[in-house]
Amino acid sequence: MALQPFLKINTFKGTSNENFDEFERLLRAAINVGQIAAPQQVPFLQLNLGGGASNFYNSLTAAVRGN
Protein backbone atom coordinates (compact mmCIF):
# COMPACT_ATOMS: atom_id res chain seq x y z
CA MET A 1 0.00 0.00 0.00
CA ALA A 2 1.46 3.34 -1.04
CA LEU A 3 1.56 6.24 1.40
CA GLN A 4 1.42 9.02 -1.15
CA PRO A 5 -2.36 9.61 -1.05
CA PHE A 6 -2.18 10.11 2.73
CA LEU A 7 0.65 12.63 2.74
CA LYS A 8 -0.52 16.20 2.67
CA ILE A 9 1.20 19.41 3.64
CA ASN A 10 -0.21 22.92 3.62
CA THR A 11 -0.69 24.21 0.10
CA PHE A 12 1.87 26.82 -0.91
CA LYS A 13 0.21 29.70 -2.74
CA GLY A 14 3.15 32.07 -3.00
CA THR A 15 1.69 34.83 -0.86
CA SER A 16 3.92 37.27 1.02
CA ASN A 17 3.06 35.78 4.41
CA GLU A 18 4.25 32.28 3.41
CA ASN A 19 7.75 30.92 3.89
CA PHE A 20 8.97 29.01 0.84
CA ASP A 21 11.96 27.56 2.68
CA GLU A 22 9.65 26.00 5.27
CA PHE A 23 7.35 24.67 2.54
CA GLU A 24 10.33 23.14 0.71
CA ARG A 25 11.59 21.55 3.94
CA LEU A 26 8.20 20.00 4.65
CA LEU A 27 7.81 18.89 1.04
CA ARG A 28 11.19 17.13 1.07
CA ALA A 29 10.41 15.52 4.43
CA ALA A 30 7.07 14.23 3.13
CA ILE A 31 8.78 12.83 0.02
CA ASN A 32 11.35 11.05 2.19
CA VAL A 33 8.87 9.72 4.76
CA GLY A 34 6.44 8.63 2.07
CA GLN A 35 9.23 7.16 -0.01
CA ILE A 36 7.78 8.88 -3.05
CA ALA A 37 9.60 7.65 -6.14
CA ALA A 38 11.29 10.20 -8.39
CA PRO A 39 8.63 9.99 -11.16
CA GLN A 40 5.92 10.87 -8.61
CA GLN A 41 7.71 13.78 -6.94
CA VAL A 42 6.70 16.41 -9.49
CA PRO A 43 3.00 15.44 -9.35
CA PHE A 44 3.25 15.51 -5.54
CA LEU A 45 4.67 19.04 -5.73
CA GLN A 46 1.83 20.08 -8.06
CA LEU A 47 -0.75 18.76 -5.58
CA ASN A 48 0.69 21.05 -2.93
CA LEU A 49 0.76 24.28 -4.97
CA GLY A 50 -2.13 26.69 -5.22
CA GLY A 51 -2.94 30.24 -6.25
CA GLY A 52 -0.12 32.29 -7.71
CA ALA A 53 2.49 29.58 -7.04
CA SER A 54 0.50 27.10 -9.12
CA ASN A 55 -0.03 29.66 -11.89
CA PHE A 56 3.69 30.46 -11.96
CA TYR A 57 4.63 26.76 -11.99
CA ASN A 58 2.24 26.11 -14.87
CA SER A 59 3.75 29.00 -16.84
CA LEU A 60 7.18 27.33 -16.84
CA THR A 61 8.36 25.21 -19.73
CA ALA A 62 7.89 21.44 -19.43
CA ALA A 63 11.64 20.96 -19.10
CA VAL A 64 11.83 23.34 -16.13
CA ARG A 65 8.70 21.93 -14.47
CA GLY A 66 10.14 18.42 -14.62
CA ASN A 67 13.43 19.40 -13.03
Residue pairs with C-beta under 8 A, 6 or more apart in sequence:
2 34
3 33
3 34
3 35
3 36
4 34
4 36
4 40
4 44
6 34
7 30
7 33
7 34
7 36
7 44
8 47
8 48
9 23
9 26
9 27
9 30
9 48
10 23
10 26
10 48
11 48
11 49
11 50
11 51
12 18
12 20
12 23
12 48
12 49
12 50
12 53
13 49
13 50
13 51
13 52
13 53
13 54
14 20
14 51
14 52
14 53
14 56
15 51
15 52
23 48
27 44
27 45
27 48
30 36
30 44
31 41
31 44
36 44
42 65
42 66
45 57
46 54
46 57
49 57
57 65
58 65
